[in-house]
Structures are given as structure tokens and as C-alpha cells.
């Protein structure tokens, strides 16, 4: 096993005393100085408590002299005394293994994910890592479902790691579309709910930690179906006027607090943030197995028929909405996308994210802009 502290003063030999060398005149002077009586002004002279013994002394004679410091003053060479020191407390020093493959391992892609920008068919998205650690936000987009103008979009804001957000991004759209395919048009809200619950059940079987808030938008046969669980939000521009299509699920919301307390939980405020069981700041989401009794995956859903005045839809994580109002977000996107010669929705997404950053957001931030008219038959 490699030595971790070869130069540590705990393990280095004393610069004064040596086991094998004779005392030089300078060394004898240094040693003789230690036998002097301590000055009266010094109540605790360091060397007075030291105990020395010669290597050739017997154990009994060494024990007799253990209470004092004695030296042999003679002109003939003598064997250097050895300092008998109390063994220091153990120091645990981390030692890097010699396995270079482990010590210089390339980080996983999600560990070094700083930002994502995508311009897709009828939508744009921009995600940026915050200042708290690895990126935990994810998104998903599925266009031209079943060869038609149907589409599915989502933004996920993970907490306690990115596992739940990663899982939801890979499975939520498929689970919802499977439910929609076997249900009736009147039951589309129930189909979305079933897709959320199925995704939650599948993730809990993974025995993985953490959870995720989510907001989804399904454009299906002329209908806009928007759902959320957690504090991700959907805001639509209706002729330039902001219209929130979701309501955040937070413990501070009266209906959520009442539901939690009726189930035997409690809500309290810590450092200005309302939390469930003193822990989580959202009251619905995918995952969170330790709080599953109160943090449910059931979404709230809004279903509306698309109209010409529906300009675009913004899906974003709370990193945006904690710093930018609904109307501010709509105005920002409109200035880059509506009534301009070259619409640039990706630039609008970046502007939303940067606006939140300049206002002091430390969270991961994700913003998606969807051009609703692109998916209307």
C-alpha cells in the first residue's frame, strides 16, 4: 500500500536526536540546554516533560530515570539518546489509488452538461446549468406523431439528482401516447393522467433516489392538452396576453397544504420556503419515494381547442418563473417571434434564461417555445 505522508512531520525523524550517530559538540550543547531548570516566568517548559533513554540502558534503569531528563557529560563519544515520544493520534489521509483508469475517469455526459440548445420543427429549447451542481433539467419533444400534426413536448426539473428527470424524458411521452391510442377523445385527460402515473410507477421500481417536476403539452387533433405535476409552468400567448395554463404545485398552495395534512403530513416554512415534512418544496411530481404518501404524481390538466389567436406556448422550469413574470416572458418572446421578418425563437429562449440569471437565479433553467400554429391542421 502506498505511503500517503512520507514527508509528514509526524513520521519524519527528529532533527536533533538520531539512533545511530554520535553526538557532535553542537548536539551536546543542544541536549545539555534541555537539562537546565525552566525559567520562573515559564510555567510549562516544553522539554521538561520529555523522557530520554540510552539504547544500551536496561529497561529497569530506563524506568528509574523516566521522571527526569538526564545526560552523560563526558569528552568521550556517547551514543545519542533517543526521544521517546507519545504516539500521535491516527490521521486518516485519503490516498489516490494507482488505478489510473479510475482516478482520471472521464465524467459521464450528464455530469458535464452545462447547456443545451435545440431548434426543432416548430419549437426551440434552451437549458442552462445553474450554480448548485450538475444539470438536473431535461426536456423531450416528439413531432409528427403517427404521420400527422400531433406533437408532444415536455420540460422536467429534477431534484436530488437527474435520474428521475432523465427517466421521465425517455418514457413519459410514450406512456401518454399509448394511453391516448386506446382511449376515446373524451377521455384524453384521463389518458394523460394514466401516462403520468405509469411513468411514476415504473420509476419507483428502479429504487432510484430523487424526483422531478414536469410540465407537458400534447397537441392532438386540434386540441391543446397541457398538464403539470410540480412547479414547472406553461404560459400561452393569446394575442399578446399571457395566459397561464397550469398552476404550480407547492406546499404553500392552500389546497395542497390541506391535502397533505389530511394524509398525516405537515407543511412548514424554513428559510422563507414552504416544504413538506421540512424537506421538499414541491407537492407533486415523479419519484420521491420517501415522500410518496404526500408527493403524488397525479397531474392537473387543461384541455382547450386551438384558435388562430394562440401564438405560442412557453414551457419552463421554475428557474424562469421565480424571476420572470408570465407577461414579461410573453413580451420577451413576442419581440423575437411575432411581427418580425426573421423570427428567432431560440434567441427568445436564451433571453428568458439570461433574464432569470441576471436577476439572481441559482437554479437550473430551461425554457421551450412552441409555435402552436405549426401544428394546427
N, C-alpha and C positions, 0 to 999 in steps of 0.2 A: 504493500500500500504506500503511495507517495507521501513524502513528508510535507505537511502543509505549512510549516512555520520554521524553516531551518534557520532563519535569521531572527526569530523571536527572542527578546531578552530573557524570557522565561527559560529557554533551553540553551542559551549560549553560555560558555564557561566564564567564570569570573575573571575580570581583567586584572585582579590583584592576587588571587590565590590560584596556584596550579598544583596538580598532583605529582608532576614528575620533574620539575625544575627546582634547583637550589635557589635560595633567596639571594637576590642581589642587594647591595648596600641600600639602594633606593627602596627596595621592597621591605628590608628590615626596618628602615625608618618609618615607612607607612604603617607597618604592623605594630611597631613599638608605640606609635602615636595612639593606637587604639586602647592601650593599657592605662592611659592617663585617666585620672579622675575627671568626670564631667564637670564643666564649669557650673557654678551655683546658679547662674542665670538660665541654664538649660535643664528643665525638669526631666526631659526624656531624650537622653543622648542616644542616637541610633545604634552605635556599636556596642553599648553596654549590655544589650540583651543577647548578643551573639555568643555562640558556644563553639570553640575550636578544639580539634584534637589532632594529634600527630598520627600519621599512618602506622608507626611502629608501636604505639601505645597499646596496652591491653584494653579490653573492654571495661574492666573494673576501674583501671586508673582513669580512663576517659570519663567514666561515670562520676568519679570523685571530683573531677575538675569541671563538671558540666555547669556549675553555678558561677563560674568566674572565667575571665579571659586571661590565660597565662601564656607567656612566650619564653623561650630559652635564648638568653642573650649571651653569645659566645662568638669568638672570632672564627671558629671552625665552621665549615659549611654544615647546614642543617637541612633536613627535608622540609619542604614548605608545608605549612599547616593547611588543612582543607576546611573550607567553610561549610558547616553543617546547617543547611537552611531548611526551613519548613517547606514541605511540598506545596506548591501553589494550587489553588483550585483549578479544576479541569476547565479548559477553554475549548469550546466546540467551534472549530474553524471549518467552514464549508470548503471542500476540496473538489475542484472540477475533475470529472473523470477523464481518462485518457482516450475514451472513445470519441474521436473527432466527429464522427457522424452524428452523435447526439449533441455534442457541445456547440456545434456550428450548424445545427439543423436549420434548413430554410423554413421560415414561418409559413403556416398554411395561408391560402389566399384570403380567407376571411379575416385573418389576424392583421394583414397589412392593407386591408381595404380602406382607403381614405375618401374616395368619392366615386360616384357612378353617374354618367350622363348618357342618355339614350334618346335618340329621335326615331320614333317608330311611325307606323302608319296611322295617322290621326291622333297621335299622342306624343308627349315628351315627358321625361322624368329626370330629376337631378337629386342625388343623395350625397350628403357630405357628413363625414365623421365629426363628432363633437370632441370635447376636451376631457371626457371621462374615461376613455379606454377604447377598446375595439368597437368597430362599427356593428351595431345591432339592428339597424333598419334594413328592410328588404322590400321588394316590390314584385309584382307579377303583372303580365299583360298578355292576353290571348285575343287575337283579332281574326276576323273572317271565320268565326265558328261555323262548322257544318256548311262551309262554302257560301255563307250569307253575310249580311251586315251585322250579325251578332258579335259581341265582344265582351270580354271580362277584364277588369282592371282591379288592382288592389295595392295598398300600402300597408306594411307591417312594421310596428315599432316594438322591438324585442326588449326584454328586461331580464336581468340575471343570466345574460349570455344570449347568443344569437341562434341557439338551436331551435327554439320554438318558431321564431320568425322564418328561419330557413325552411323548416318543415312545412309551415303553412303556405309559404310562397310556392312550394313544389306540389302541394296537394289540394289546397282549398278550391282553386278553380275547377279542377277535375271533379271533386266531390260534389260541388254545386251543380255543375252541368249534368252529371249523372242523375241527380235528383230531378232536375228540370226536364230531362228527357223522358222520364217515366211518369211525370205528373201532368196535371192539366194546367191550362193558362190561369185559371182562377186560383190555383194552389201554388203559384210561383213564390209567394212569400214563405210558405211552409217548406218549399224545396230549398230555398236559401238557408233557412233555419236548420234544416236537416244536414245540409252541407257543412255548416259551421260545427254542429255537434259531432258529426262523424270525424271531422278533422281533429277536434279536441280529443275524442276517444282514442283515435289512432296515435296521437302524440303521447298521451298519458301512458300508453302501453310500452313506450320506449324507455320509461323510467328515467327520463332526462329532466334536468332542472330548468328553471326559468319559465317564462311565458311571453306572450306577445299581445299587444292591442292590434286591431285591424279595422280597416275600412275597405269595403268592396263596392264596385259598381258593375252591374250587369245590364247591357243594352240588348234587349231581346224583343224582337217583333214589334218595334215601335214603342216599347216601354223602357223606362229608366228605373232600374231596381237598385237602390242604394241601401247598404247595411253597414252596421258597425258594432264592435264589441270592444270597449275601451275608450281611449281619448284621442284616437285618430279621427279626423273630421272630413266631411265632404261639403263643399260650398259651391253652389252653381251661380253663374251669371245669367240673370233673366233680364235681357235688355239693358245690361249695365248695373243692375241692382243685385247685391249679394243676397243669396237665399241659402241658409244652412239647411241641409237635408238630413243631418244627423245631430244627435245630442250626446255630448261627452258622458261617459260612464265613469264618474268619480265618486268617492265616498262622501264628498261634501254635498252631492245632489240629494235632496230630501227623500225622494222615492227610493234611491239606492241605499241610503243610510237606514231607512225603515226596513227594507227587505233584509239587510244584513243583521240588524238587531233582532228581527223576528226569528232568524235562523240561529240565534245564540251567539252571534259575533258582536264585536264592538268597533266603533269608529272614534278615533281621537286625532287631535291636531298636534303635530310635532314639527317644530321649527317653521311654522306657518303653512304646513302641508297636511291635509287630512288623509289619514291612512287607515286601512283595515288591519285590525289586530296590531296596530302600531308598526305595520310593515309596508304594505303595498298601497300605492297612490292611485290605482285604478281598480274598479269594482267588477269589470267583466274582461274576458279575454280567453285566448287559447293557452292551455297549460296551467302553470302554478298549482301543481298537485298538492302542495302543503296547505293551500288555502282554498281548495276546490269547493269546499262546502259553501263558501261565500262568493268566490270569484267564478261566476258562471260564464259559459261560452255562448249562451243564447243571445243572438243579436236583436237589435231593433231595426226595422226595415221600413223604407218609404218607397212606394210604387207610384210613379206618375207617367202619363203618356207624354211623349216628346212633342214639343211645339217649336215653330220656327224661331221664337224669341229666345230659346235656350241656346246661348252662345258657347259656353264651355263649362266644364266641371273641374274643380280643383280637389284633388285628394292629397292630404298632407298629414304628417305626424304632428304631435303636439309641440315639437321643437319650433314649428312655424306659428301655430295658433297661440302659444303662450306669449308671443311678442308682436304678432301682426293681427289686426282685426280682420273680420270677414270682408268688410267693404274695402279696406286697404289692399287686401290680396286681389280682389276682383279688379280694382282700379289699376293695380300694377300689371296684371296680365293683359288687360284690355289695351293698355298703351303700347304693347308689343305685338298684339294679335288681331285687334279689331280696327278696321278702317285704315289700315296701313298697307303700303304697296307690297312689302315683303314680310309677312307675319313670321315671328320668331318665337314660338312657344318655349323652346329650350332656354333662350335668353331670359324669358319671363320666369321660368322655374328657378334659374340661378339668382335672379334678382330677389325673389321671395326668400330664398335661403340666406343670401348675403344680408338682407334687411334684418332677419332674425339674429344673425351673428353680430352685426354691428350694434344691436340693441341688448346684447349681453347673454344670448343663449349659449349654454354649455352642452346642450343635448345634441344627439344625432338629429339631423334634419333632412326630411325627404319631402319633395313636392312633385306632383304629377298634374299635368294639364291635359285634358281630353277635349278634343273638338267634337262636340256632340253631333253637329250636322253631318260629319263624315260618315256616321253610322246610321243615319236615318234613311230608310228606303225611299 
